[in-house]
Amino acid sequence: MTSLDTSALDRLCHSTVVGSDVWFLSGALEPRDNLRHLPIDEPEFTIGRKPGSSLKLNFKTVSGRHAILSPHDGKLRLTDLNSTNGTYVNGERIQGEVTVDEEDLIHFAEAPFRVLRQSPTGQSAGTIARNVCDEALALVQFDRMMSEKLVRPHFQVIVEVESRNVVGHEILGRGSVFGLESVAAMFHAASQLNLEVELSQLLRWEGVRVGRDLPARPNLFVNTHPKEMEDAGKLIDSLVKVRQMSGNTDLVLEIHEASVTNRQVMRELSAAVKDLGIELAFDDFGSGQARLAELIEARPDYVKFDISLIHAIDHADEPRHRMLETLVQMVRDLEIKALAEGIETSSEADACQAIGFDLAQGYFYGRPTPL
C-alpha cells in the first residue's frame, strides 16, 4: 500500500492559539492503556522509561531517557536524546531540537502522542479542524498498522447448546495501535482509503495463524467483509493461501446475510470452499431481509441467527417465540446447524435450547479474548 504524505498531514493538522502557555500531550502510557491528557508542567519535561521521568512510558521500544519537551515564550521545543528507536514528528524522524505545534503527532519510538494547547478561555481552538486532524492521524496509524501487521486476534467460544462443550471459536480482530483498537475504528479508517478488503484479509490471516495453535484444534470461524463479495475470485485466492498456511485446522467462512445477493457468485464460492475443505456459514441471519431462497440454494453448513432475534427471547411473546422456532426448525430440516448469537444470560440460553438451536455464542459463554 502507499504511505501517507506526512507533509500534507502536517499542513492539515497545524493550527495556532495566540496567548496560551498551557501545553498538553494526549496519548497512552503503555500499550492498550486509556487515552490520557497530560500537562507539560516542567521547564524540562523528560520522556522515557526510567523512573523519575516527567512522562514515564512503559513501551519496550522507548529509551530510558528518550526526549525532552521545553515550553518557553509561547513555543514548545522537542529534543531527542539520542534515543535508540528515534523520535518522530508527523512521521519524520528528528535530529536534535525542533519546534512542535498544536495538533502535531509525536512518536516516541512506537508511542504516539498528540500535542494540544489550551487557549486563555479554556477552549481549544479549531474544533472542526481537530476533527479533521483526528481522521488524518487515524489514517497515519492505519498505514503503520497494515504495513507492520499490528493486529491482535481475539477468540470467542462457540458451544453446543445442550452440553455447552466448546466446538469452535470465532476470530475477531483488534488493533494494536493507538486510536485503532476497535474493529469499528479499523474499518472506518480502511473505508477512507478503500482498503476494507485488505484489512479483512489481514485479520483473517493473523487470526488463523494464531488460532491454529489453540488446544484441541476446534473450528475457527473467520469473517469476510461485504466488499469481498464483489470479487469472488480474489476472495477465493486469499482463502487458498489461508488454507495452505492453516494446515489441517478446521475452518468455517462466515458470509454476512446482506452479502448473499448473487446466486451465481454464491454457487461458485460454495463450490470453491468445499474443494478447500472449508465450511460455510451465513452470518447475522434475520438482521435484514431473510434470504431464504439463497439459503436453500447455497446450502451453508451453519446459519448464525442475529442477536436482534435472540435478545430477550426468554421474555418474548408467543408469536415471536413461534416465529423463531419455525425458522430454526426450517434450517435444521435442511441439515444446517442453527447457531444463536449474542446470548448474554442463562435464561436466554435455556430458551434457545428449548427452541432447538444446535450451537450458541455470546458473553454468557465467554467474551472475545486473546489467545
DRENLUM-279572 format. One line per field, with one value per residue: residue number from 1; residue in one letter; y, x, z of N, C-alpha, C in turn. Coordinates in steps of 0.05 Angstrom, whole numbers, plus 5000, padded with zeros to 4 digits. Example, Ala and Ser with C-alpha at 12.3 -4.5 7.8 and 13.67 -1.06 7.14 Angstrom:
BEGIN
nr <- 1	2
rest <- A	S
nyy <- 4886	4955
nxx <- 5264	5257
nzz <- 5156	5142
cayy <- 4910	4979
caxx <- 5246	5273
cazz <- 5156	5143
cyy <- 4934	5001
cxx <- 5264	5258
czz <- 5156	5157
***
This chain:
BEGIN
nr <- 1	2	3	4	5	6	7	8	9	10	11	12	13	14	15	16	17	18	19	20	21	22	23	24	25	26	27	28	29	30	31	32	33	34	35	36	37	38	39	40	41	42	43	44	45	46	47	48	49	50	51	52	53	54	55	56	57	58	59	60	61	62	63	64	65	66	67	68	69	70	71	72	73	74	75	76	77	78	79	80	81	82	83	84	85	86	87	88	89	90	91	92	93	94	95	96	97	98	99	100	101	102	103	104	105	106	107	108	109	110	111	112	113	114	115	116	117	118	119	120	121	122	123	124	125	126	127	128	129	130	131	132	133	134	135	136	137	138	139	140	141	142	143	144	145	146	147	148	149	150	151	152	153	154	155	156	157	158	159	160	161	162	163	164	165	166	167	168	169	170	171	172	173	174	175	176	177	178	179	180	181	182	183	184	185	186	187	188	189	190	191	192	193	194	195	196	197	198	199	200	201	202	203	204	205	206	207	208	209	210	211	212	213	214	215	216	217	218	219	220	221	222	223	224	225	226	227	228	229	230	231	232	233	234	235	236	237	238	239	240	241	242	243	244	245	246	247	248	249	250	251	252	253	254	255	256	257	258	259	260	261	262	263	264	265	266	267	268	269	270	271	272	273	274	275	276	277	278	279	280	281	282	283	284	285	286	287	288	289	290	291	292	293	294	295	296	297	298	299	300	301	302	303	304	305	306	307	308	309	310	311	312	313	314	315	316	317	318	319	320	321	322	323	324	325	326	327	328	329	330	331	332	333	334	335	336	337	338	339	340	341	342	343	344	345	346	347	348	349	350	351	352	353	354	355	356	357	358	359	360	361	362	363	364	365	366	367	368	369	370	371
rest <- M	T	S	L	D	T	S	A	L	D	R	L	C	H	S	T	V	V	G	S	D	V	W	F	L	S	G	A	L	E	P	R	D	N	L	R	H	L	P	I	D	E	P	E	F	T	I	G	R	K	P	G	S	S	L	K	L	N	F	K	T	V	S	G	R	H	A	I	L	S	P	H	D	G	K	L	R	L	T	D	L	N	S	T	N	G	T	Y	V	N	G	E	R	I	Q	G	E	V	T	V	D	E	E	D	L	I	H	F	A	E	A	P	F	R	V	L	R	Q	S	P	T	G	Q	S	A	G	T	I	A	R	N	V	C	D	E	A	L	A	L	V	Q	F	D	R	M	M	S	E	K	L	V	R	P	H	F	Q	V	I	V	E	V	E	S	R	N	V	V	G	H	E	I	L	G	R	G	S	V	F	G	L	E	S	V	A	A	M	F	H	A	A	S	Q	L	N	L	E	V	E	L	S	Q	L	L	R	W	E	G	V	R	V	G	R	D	L	P	A	R	P	N	L	F	V	N	T	H	P	K	E	M	E	D	A	G	K	L	I	D	S	L	V	K	V	R	Q	M	S	G	N	T	D	L	V	L	E	I	H	E	A	S	V	T	N	R	Q	V	M	R	E	L	S	A	A	V	K	D	L	G	I	E	L	A	F	D	D	F	G	S	G	Q	A	R	L	A	E	L	I	E	A	R	P	D	Y	V	K	F	D	I	S	L	I	H	A	I	D	H	A	D	E	P	R	H	R	M	L	E	T	L	V	Q	M	V	R	D	L	E	I	K	A	L	A	E	G	I	E	T	S	S	E	A	D	A	C	Q	A	I	G	F	D	L	A	Q	G	Y	F	Y	G	R	P	T	P	L
nyy <- 4976	5048	5096	5148	5219	5254	5307	5332	5318	5347	5400	5398	5390	5432	5486	5548	5578	5638	5670	5632	5591	5539	5474	5407	5336	5285	5219	5149	5114	5064	5003	4990	5021	5070	5132	5191	5258	5298	5348	5390	5408	5424	5458	5429	5377	5312	5252	5182	5113	5108	5109	5167	5200	5255	5241	5177	5123	5060	5027	4980	4995	5047	5090	5094	5148	5187	5234	5306	5357	5426	5480	5549	5618	5618	5578	5509	5465	5408	5357	5304	5254	5224	5175	5104	5083	5128	5193	5220	5269	5281	5237	5243	5230	5263	5303	5325	5388	5411	5453	5444	5443	5458	5403	5372	5307	5266	5213	5175	5131	5076	5098	5139	5208	5265	5334	5384	5448	5497	5549	5618	5623	5574	5541	5498	5515	5512	5468	5441	5435	5402	5355	5339	5332	5289	5248	5246	5232	5182	5155	5156	5123	5077	5063	5049	5006	4968	4959	4938	4896	4902	4877	4845	4783	4762	4714	4683	4637	4583	4542	4477	4474	4440	4408	4447	4444	4467	4479	4509	4571	4639	4684	4747	4813	4860	4923	4941	4991	5059	5091	5059	5014	4985	4943	4972	5023	5010	4992	5037	5073	5044	5047	5100	5097	5060	5006	4963	4909	4891	4898	4862	4814	4813	4810	4760	4726	4733	4717	4662	4644	4650	4624	4571	4544	4535	4495	4429	4439	4466	4485	4542	4601	4646	4714	4753	4813	4852	4877	4841	4805	4827	4813	4753	4718	4739	4735	4679	4666	4688	4654	4606	4614	4620	4570	4538	4557	4544	4489	4429	4452	4462	4501	4553	4594	4656	4689	4750	4759	4800	4803	4762	4762	4751	4696	4663	4677	4659	4604	4592	4606	4573	4522	4528	4535	4487	4452	4467	4447	4477	4499	4532	4590	4627	4692	4734	4724	4743	4796	4832	4829	4765	4718	4670	4639	4639	4615	4563	4548	4556	4527	4528	4506	4524	4568	4630	4660	4726	4772	4806	4776	4741	4769	4778	4736	4701	4728	4737	4748	4702	4699	4718	4681	4634	4644	4646	4594	4566	4583	4563	4508	4500	4511	4469	4426	4428	4405	4438	4470	4507	4567	4607	4675	4722	4710	4728	4716	4666	4650	4665	4629	4580	4586	4586	4534	4506	4522	4497	4505	4487	4505	4557	4625	4680	4731	4705	4655	4667	4722	4756	4742	4749	4699
nxx <- 5017	5006	5045	5024	5023	5062	5077	5033	4997	5019	5009	4954	4941	4963	4956	4945	4944	4935	4970	4972	4999	4996	5009	4995	5001	4970	4954	4973	5001	5022	5019	4953	4931	4886	4866	4900	4905	4958	4990	5043	5084	5133	5196	5236	5213	5216	5218	5213	5233	5255	5249	5226	5223	5190	5148	5134	5140	5115	5135	5170	5203	5217	5269	5310	5322	5291	5271	5263	5216	5206	5174	5172	5168	5119	5126	5138	5190	5223	5268	5307	5341	5385	5359	5347	5309	5287	5254	5195	5163	5102	5111	5164	5230	5267	5325	5365	5342	5275	5219	5153	5083	5014	4970	5007	5034	5070	5116	5145	5190	5150	5107	5052	5034	4992	4999	4971	4943	4923	4875	4870	4817	4803	4784	4799	4827	4797	4758	4731	4773	4805	4774	4779	4834	4839	4818	4858	4903	4887	4890	4944	4961	4935	4960	5010	4994	4976	5022	5058	5030	4999	4957	4913	4889	4827	4788	4725	4686	4648	4594	4564	4495	4466	4505	4542	4595	4656	4661	4682	4714	4701	4738	4758	4779	4827	4858	4928	4949	4950	4888	4863	4841	4792	4749	4712	4735	4781	4759	4732	4774	4798	4758	4763	4807	4794	4807	4783	4778	4832	4844	4807	4828	4878	4863	4838	4880	4919	4888	4878	4931	4948	4907	4909	4939	4909	4888	4863	4845	4797	4740	4753	4721	4719	4715	4685	4687	4634	4649	4685	4655	4646	4686	4693	4732	4781	4773	4770	4822	4851	4832	4853	4908	4904	4885	4929	4967	4942	4942	4916	4875	4807	4763	4714	4678	4649	4595	4563	4493	4470	4504	4494	4473	4479	4465	4495	4548	4549	4542	4590	4627	4611	4623	4678	4699	4684	4717	4765	4761	4734	4683	4618	4584	4524	4520	4492	4438	4372	4378	4365	4337	4312	4343	4317	4312	4364	4389	4369	4389	4446	4460	4489	4534	4524	4479	4478	4440	4418	4434	4391	4346	4353	4360	4332	4297	4276	4236	4200	4139	4087	4078	4128	4164	4145	4154	4211	4223	4201	4234	4284	4273	4263	4314	4343	4317	4338	4386	4424	4464	4439	4455	4456	4467	4497	4480	4467	4450	4433	4379	4365	4398	4374	4324	4338	4357	4310	4281	4309	4360	4424	4477	4513	4534	4563	4566	4550	4574	4626	4671	4703	4771	4844	4890
nzz <- 5000	4993	5027	5071	5058	5097	5101	5080	5120	5162	5145	5147	5201	5228	5272	5307	5371	5400	5453	5494	5545	5561	5552	5528	5526	5491	5498	5507	5563	5562	5522	5500	5539	5568	5537	5554	5580	5588	5624	5605	5649	5669	5664	5638	5610	5616	5578	5579	5595	5644	5716	5749	5706	5675	5643	5644	5604	5588	5545	5507	5466	5476	5498	5559	5575	5534	5507	5510	5526	5522	5543	5525	5522	5495	5458	5440	5449	5424	5439	5418	5454	5433	5426	5419	5383	5361	5354	5328	5288	5261	5228	5211	5226	5277	5288	5340	5365	5355	5338	5359	5343	5360	5353	5326	5313	5354	5357	5404	5394	5387	5413	5408	5411	5415	5407	5446	5458	5503	5502	5528	5545	5561	5522	5470	5408	5343	5335	5294	5257	5288	5289	5235	5235	5271	5240	5200	5230	5246	5197	5187	5229	5213	5165	5185	5218	5180	5148	5185	5206	5254	5288	5334	5343	5371	5406	5408	5442	5414	5428	5440	5449	5484	5513	5525	5511	5483	5415	5376	5354	5342	5303	5320	5307	5335	5339	5347	5352	5373	5377	5340	5362	5363	5323	5294	5290	5261	5211	5196	5185	5144	5105	5088	5056	5019	5031	5055	5040	5041	5095	5118	5098	5124	5179	5178	5162	5204	5248	5237	5234	5287	5315	5298	5334	5379	5435	5427	5375	5354	5310	5270	5261	5210	5188	5134	5094	5068	5019	4997	4970	4922	4888	4878	4860	4878	4933	4938	4922	4966	5006	4991	5003	5058	5073	5058	5094	5143	5150	5175	5203	5222	5186	5181	5139	5145	5117	5110	5116	5085	5043	5010	4953	4899	4864	4830	4842	4895	4887	4861	4900	4942	4921	4914	4967	4988	4960	4982	5032	5070	5111	5107	5130	5142	5164	5216	5207	5193	5209	5171	5108	5105	5070	5043	4997	4975	5018	5015	4965	4965	5009	5063	5117	5167	5200	5228	5274	5282	5335	5344	5340	5382	5430	5493	5486	5522	5546	5507	5468	5449	5391	5370	5392	5369	5315	5313	5329	5286	5243	5260	5260	5205	5184	5207	5184	5134	5142	5165	5212	5267	5296	5353	5364	5409	5462	5528	5579	5628	5625	5573	5547	5562	5539	5484	5479	5488	5443	5402	5381	5356	5366	5401	5419	5455	5507	5553	5551	5541	5533	5477	5474	5476	5452
cayy <- 5000	5072	5111	5174	5242	5265	5336	5341	5316	5370	5424	5395	5390	5455	5508	5565	5591	5661	5679	5610	5578	5513	5452	5381	5312	5266	5192	5127	5109	5036	4990	4984	5038	5090	5158	5210	5285	5303	5375	5393	5427	5428	5472	5408	5355	5289	5229	5158	5090	5108	5121	5195	5216	5270	5224	5150	5107	5031	5015	4968	5009	5074	5090	5103	5177	5186	5261	5328	5378	5450	5504	5574	5641	5611	5557	5483	5454	5380	5348	5276	5249	5202	5151	5081	5079	5153	5210	5227	5289	5277	5216	5248	5227	5288	5303	5348	5403	5423	5466	5430	5459	5445	5382	5354	5279	5258	5185	5168	5104	5067	5110	5163	5229	5289	5359	5402	5474	5508	5578	5632	5620	5546	5526	5492	5527	5496	5442	5428	5427	5378	5331	5332	5323	5263	5230	5244	5217	5154	5144	5151	5099	5054	5057	5034	4981	4949	4952	4922	4876	4906	4870	4824	4766	4754	4689	4679	4609	4573	4518	4461	4485	4421	4401	4470	4438	4485	4465	4527	4599	4660	4702	4776	4828	4885	4937	4945	5018	5080	5102	5040	4989	4970	4935	4994	5044	5000	4991	5065	5084	5029	5057	5125	5090	5038	4983	4944	4881	4884	4895	4837	4792	4813	4799	4732	4713	4734	4701	4634	4639	4647	4605	4543	4532	4531	4467	4412	4446	4470	4500	4571	4616	4670	4732	4767	4839	4852	4885	4818	4790	4839	4799	4726	4706	4749	4723	4651	4665	4692	4631	4585	4619	4615	4541	4527	4564	4533	4460	4414	4466	4463	4529	4560	4621	4670	4709	4765	4755	4821	4799	4739	4774	4740	4667	4651	4681	4642	4577	4589	4608	4549	4500	4532	4530	4458	4440	4473	4435	4498	4500	4558	4599	4653	4707	4755	4717	4756	4824	4848	4812	4737	4708	4641	4625	4635	4596	4536	4541	4554	4506	4531	4487	4537	4594	4644	4677	4751	4779	4820	4755	4726	4786	4777	4716	4688	4744	4743	4739	4676	4700	4719	4656	4613	4651	4638	4565	4557	4588	4544	4481	4500	4508	4442	4407	4429	4394	4461	4475	4533	4578	4631	4694	4744	4702	4742	4707	4637	4646	4665	4603	4559	4590	4577	4505	4496	4528	4477	4513	4468	4518	4584	4641	4704	4738	4686	4633	4677	4745	4753	4745	4740	4671
caxx <- 5000	5021	5048	5010	5040	5064	5078	5005	4985	5029	4994	4926	4937	4976	4939	4958	4928	4951	4969	4969	5024	4990	5012	4988	5005	4947	4963	4972	5027	5030	5001	4925	4922	4866	4876	4904	4914	4979	5001	5073	5084	5160	5213	5248	5194	5231	5203	5230	5224	5268	5234	5234	5217	5165	5128	5145	5126	5120	5137	5197	5220	5224	5294	5308	5319	5285	5268	5255	5199	5212	5157	5186	5160	5096	5134	5145	5213	5226	5295	5312	5365	5399	5344	5353	5288	5280	5231	5184	5142	5086	5123	5191	5249	5280	5352	5369	5319	5256	5195	5129	5059	4989	4959	5028	5035	5097	5120	5169	5191	5124	5087	5043	5021	4984	5005	4948	4949	4898	4873	4864	4789	4799	4774	4820	4818	4795	4745	4727	4799	4814	4761	4793	4860	4836	4816	4884	4921	4879	4900	4973	4963	4925	4982	5030	4982	4975	5049	5072	5011	4996	4931	4913	4866	4813	4773	4701	4678	4622	4589	4540	4475	4459	4528	4559	4623	4667	4666	4695	4719	4700	4761	4751	4804	4831	4883	4949	4960	4935	4866	4851	4839	4767	4744	4697	4755	4798	4745	4726	4798	4801	4739	4773	4828	4784	4824	4768	4785	4858	4842	4793	4847	4898	4851	4833	4906	4931	4872	4883	4959	4950	4887	4914	4953	4891	4886	4840	4841	4768	4735	4757	4701	4732	4696	4690	4675	4616	4663	4699	4637	4646	4706	4695	4758	4802	4767	4778	4852	4860	4826	4873	4932	4898	4884	4956	4980	4929	4945	4891	4856	4780	4756	4687	4678	4624	4586	4541	4468	4465	4522	4484	4454	4483	4464	4517	4572	4547	4546	4618	4641	4605	4638	4707	4706	4682	4742	4787	4755	4725	4654	4606	4563	4511	4522	4472	4413	4349	4382	4353	4320	4320	4345	4311	4318	4393	4396	4363	4405	4474	4461	4512	4535	4515	4465	4481	4417	4427	4428	4366	4326	4358	4359	4307	4279	4264	4213	4186	4112	4083	4083	4157	4176	4137	4168	4239	4223	4196	4258	4304	4265	4267	4343	4352	4306	4357	4411	4442	4465	4428	4472	4445	4488	4492	4467	4480	4440	4426	4352	4366	4410	4354	4303	4348	4358	4282	4273	4321	4386	4446	4501	4509	4557	4554	4580	4544	4593	4654	4677	4726	4796	4867	4898
cazz <- 5000	4991	5051	5070	5055	5124	5098	5078	5147	5178	5138	5155	5230	5241	5279	5326	5390	5409	5480	5512	5553	5572	5532	5537	5509	5492	5489	5526	5577	5556	5502	5507	5561	5560	5528	5576	5573	5608	5622	5604	5671	5679	5644	5622	5614	5605	5569	5577	5611	5671	5738	5753	5682	5677	5630	5643	5584	5590	5518	5506	5446	5486	5513	5587	5572	5506	5495	5528	5517	5537	5536	5531	5506	5478	5439	5452	5435	5429	5435	5420	5469	5420	5432	5402	5363	5349	5359	5302	5288	5237	5211	5203	5249	5282	5298	5357	5375	5336	5350	5352	5344	5367	5335	5316	5323	5362	5364	5419	5384	5378	5430	5395	5427	5401	5421	5450	5470	5514	5499	5553	5553	5568	5499	5450	5382	5318	5340	5268	5247	5303	5279	5210	5242	5283	5217	5187	5247	5245	5172	5191	5245	5197	5147	5201	5227	5158	5139	5206	5215	5283	5296	5355	5342	5395	5400	5424	5441	5404	5444	5436	5467	5505	5530	5530	5504	5463	5390	5357	5362	5321	5304	5320	5306	5349	5331	5367	5350	5386	5363	5322	5377	5358	5295	5281	5283	5239	5185	5188	5172	5119	5086	5078	5037	5002	5037	5072	5032	5050	5124	5124	5093	5145	5203	5174	5162	5230	5265	5233	5241	5316	5325	5292	5357	5401	5443	5417	5348	5347	5286	5270	5244	5200	5176	5109	5092	5044	4994	4986	4953	4896	4872	4890	4852	4896	4958	4937	4922	4993	5022	4983	5018	5086	5076	5057	5119	5166	5153	5178	5220	5211	5181	5173	5127	5150	5097	5121	5102	5066	5020	4994	4934	4873	4868	4815	4858	4918	4878	4856	4926	4958	4909	4919	4995	4993	4949	5001	5058	5087	5114	5101	5149	5137	5189	5222	5193	5205	5215	5149	5092	5108	5042	5046	4971	4974	5039	5005	4942	4972	5029	5081	5138	5191	5199	5253	5278	5292	5363	5346	5344	5406	5454	5510	5475	5545	5553	5482	5467	5436	5362	5364	5400	5350	5290	5315	5329	5258	5227	5269	5250	5176	5179	5215	5165	5111	5153	5170	5241	5275	5318	5365	5370	5428	5487	5550	5605	5630	5617	5544	5538	5566	5518	5458	5480	5484	5415	5385	5370	5359	5376	5412	5428	5469	5532	5574	5549	5541	5517	5460	5488	5461	5457
cyy <- 5025	5087	5138	5196	5257	5296	5347	5339	5339	5395	5423	5400	5414	5476	5523	5577	5613	5665	5657	5598	5550	5492	5426	5360	5294	5239	5172	5121	5082	5024	4983	4999	5057	5116	5177	5237	5295	5331	5374	5416	5430	5442	5452	5382	5331	5266	5205	5136	5091	5120	5150	5212	5231	5255	5196	5133	5077	5018	5005	4983	5037	5072	5100	5133	5182	5215	5280	5348	5403	5473	5530	5595	5634	5589	5532	5470	5425	5372	5318	5272	5225	5175	5129	5080	5105	5167	5221	5249	5287	5258	5220	5246	5253	5283	5328	5361	5414	5436	5450	5448	5443	5426	5366	5327	5272	5228	5184	5138	5096	5081	5137	5182	5252	5313	5376	5427	5487	5539	5591	5628	5591	5529	5522	5502	5506	5469	5427	5418	5403	5353	5321	5320	5294	5242	5225	5228	5187	5140	5139	5125	5074	5045	5040	5006	4960	4940	4934	4900	4877	4902	4847	4808	4761	4730	4687	4651	4605	4546	4503	4470	4466	4415	4424	4465	4458	4470	4484	4554	4617	4678	4731	4792	4853	4897	4940	4972	5038	5091	5083	5013	4972	4964	4957	5016	5035	5001	5019	5077	5070	5040	5083	5120	5068	5013	4963	4915	4873	4881	4869	4813	4790	4802	4769	4716	4711	4717	4672	4627	4634	4625	4576	4528	4528	4501	4454	4419	4448	4485	4530	4584	4642	4687	4742	4795	4839	4859	4861	4802	4803	4827	4772	4713	4714	4738	4694	4648	4669	4668	4608	4589	4613	4585	4529	4533	4549	4503	4446	4427	4468	4492	4531	4589	4633	4691	4723	4761	4775	4819	4777	4749	4762	4709	4653	4653	4662	4613	4572	4588	4582	4525	4503	4526	4500	4443	4444	4461	4455	4498	4529	4564	4625	4667	4727	4749	4729	4785	4842	4830	4783	4724	4678	4626	4620	4615	4567	4528	4537	4532	4508	4509	4498	4562	4606	4665	4702	4756	4793	4800	4741	4743	4785	4757	4701	4703	4750	4734	4714	4678	4701	4693	4634	4618	4641	4607	4553	4560	4568	4516	4479	4496	4480	4421	4406	4417	4415	4466	4504	4543	4604	4650	4713	4735	4714	4732	4678	4632	4647	4639	4581	4561	4580	4547	4494	4500	4508	4484	4491	4480	4546	4598	4667	4708	4718	4663	4642	4701	4740	4759	4738	4711	4667
cxx <- 5018	5022	5034	5031	5041	5066	5050	4991	4994	5014	4965	4922	4950	4955	4952	4937	4944	4948	4966	4996	5020	4990	5005	4998	4980	4956	4961	5000	5038	5011	4974	4916	4901	4880	4878	4913	4933	4991	5032	5079	5112	5177	5228	5232	5206	5212	5221	5219	5235	5249	5244	5230	5191	5142	5141	5128	5134	5118	5166	5215	5228	5250	5290	5305	5316	5285	5261	5237	5203	5194	5172	5176	5138	5102	5140	5167	5216	5255	5297	5339	5380	5386	5350	5334	5276	5255	5221	5163	5128	5100	5151	5209	5264	5309	5356	5343	5302	5234	5171	5105	5035	4980	4981	5026	5064	5097	5146	5173	5163	5101	5077	5029	5014	4989	4979	4957	4923	4898	4867	4836	4783	4788	4796	4810	4814	4782	4741	4753	4810	4801	4773	4820	4859	4833	4843	4903	4914	4889	4930	4977	4955	4947	5003	5019	4983	5004	5064	5054	5006	4966	4933	4887	4854	4795	4749	4691	4651	4617	4565	4520	4469	4482	4544	4589	4631	4673	4679	4700	4715	4724	4751	4776	4804	4857	4902	4962	4940	4913	4851	4848	4814	4765	4729	4716	4773	4784	4736	4750	4802	4782	4748	4794	4820	4801	4809	4775	4812	4859	4829	4812	4868	4887	4846	4859	4918	4915	4877	4912	4962	4931	4892	4929	4935	4890	4861	4832	4811	4765	4741	4738	4714	4712	4705	4678	4657	4629	4678	4682	4635	4666	4711	4721	4780	4798	4776	4808	4863	4855	4845	4898	4928	4897	4912	4971	4968	4932	4919	4870	4828	4771	4727	4687	4650	4619	4562	4516	4463	4483	4513	4464	4456	4485	4487	4543	4572	4551	4576	4634	4636	4621	4668	4715	4703	4707	4765	4783	4747	4695	4644	4584	4551	4510	4500	4446	4389	4353	4370	4334	4329	4319	4341	4317	4348	4402	4391	4383	4435	4480	4487	4512	4524	4498	4466	4458	4426	4418	4400	4343	4329	4354	4332	4287	4264	4239	4195	4157	4110	4088	4113	4171	4170	4151	4197	4241	4219	4221	4280	4298	4269	4297	4352	4341	4324	4384	4433	4441	4457	4444	4459	4468	4478	4477	4482	4472	4434	4398	4349	4377	4389	4332	4312	4351	4330	4273	4285	4347	4407	4470	4494	4535	4546	4569	4574	4564	4622	4657	4700	4752	4820	4874	4910
czz <- 5000	5018	5049	5069	5082	5122	5095	5105	5164	5171	5147	5184	5244	5247	5302	5345	5403	5439	5500	5519	5562	5550	5545	5517	5513	5481	5511	5538	5571	5535	5515	5532	5550	5552	5552	5565	5594	5604	5622	5624	5684	5657	5626	5628	5600	5599	5567	5594	5639	5691	5742	5729	5687	5665	5627	5625	5586	5563	5516	5487	5455	5503	5542	5589	5542	5493	5517	5513	5534	5527	5544	5511	5486	5457	5454	5436	5444	5421	5438	5434	5459	5427	5411	5378	5352	5359	5332	5306	5261	5217	5204	5228	5252	5291	5315	5365	5352	5351	5340	5357	5354	5345	5322	5328	5329	5368	5380	5415	5375	5393	5418	5415	5409	5418	5422	5464	5479	5512	5526	5563	5563	5546	5480	5423	5361	5323	5314	5256	5262	5294	5253	5216	5254	5261	5204	5204	5247	5220	5174	5207	5230	5178	5161	5210	5205	5150	5159	5217	5245	5290	5316	5352	5369	5387	5419	5420	5428	5417	5434	5457	5490	5524	5540	5526	5482	5438	5369	5370	5338	5325	5301	5323	5324	5339	5353	5365	5362	5368	5344	5336	5369	5329	5280	5272	5261	5212	5177	5174	5145	5097	5073	5056	5018	5006	5056	5066	5043	5081	5132	5120	5115	5171	5201	5176	5190	5250	5262	5240	5271	5326	5318	5315	5381	5409	5432	5388	5341	5321	5290	5251	5236	5185	5149	5111	5067	5018	4981	4967	4925	4877	4884	4883	4871	4924	4959	4937	4951	5011	5016	5000	5048	5091	5076	5083	5143	5171	5155	5196	5207	5209	5172	5163	5132	5129	5109	5103	5080	5041	5002	4974	4906	4875	4853	4831	4882	4911	4874	4882	4942	4947	4915	4948	5002	4983	4968	5028	5079	5088	5110	5121	5139	5164	5192	5208	5208	5213	5194	5134	5095	5080	5041	5020	4969	4994	5029	4983	4949	4993	5046	5102	5164	5184	5226	5256	5293	5321	5366	5349	5370	5432	5467	5499	5498	5554	5529	5484	5449	5405	5355	5370	5379	5323	5291	5315	5301	5241	5234	5258	5220	5170	5185	5196	5140	5119	5156	5200	5248	5299	5327	5374	5393	5453	5510	5577	5604	5620	5586	5533	5541	5545	5491	5457	5475	5456	5396	5372	5375	5374	5386	5418	5440	5495	5554	5574	5549	5523	5499	5475	5470	5468	5484
***
